[in-house]
């Protein structure tokens, strides 16, 4: 949790603002996950701070939130292309990189 908060602060993920009158802020909650190695031993404990998006009022600011995710068919097509062309393929994890990245 400390690592998550430190990273969020370092990336200037949020800024404190005055809440407008008659408006309600969307809360957040911690989500925990235990990552295991192939042999079943614990690899790491992960904690993520997530917004309670389900608390939004229908129709208000619904179009302002977007999380780009690749479809599985797209990933499979890329893997097929890599194999067919004899290219090398690498995987990486970018922690919190999406929060303020330019698309």
Secondary structure, 3 states (H helix, E strand, C coil): CHHHHHHHHHCCCCCCCCCCCCCCCCCEEEEEEEEECCCCCEEEEEEEEEECHHHCCCCCCHHHCCCCCCCHHHHHHHHHHHHHHCCCCCCCCCCCHHHCCCC
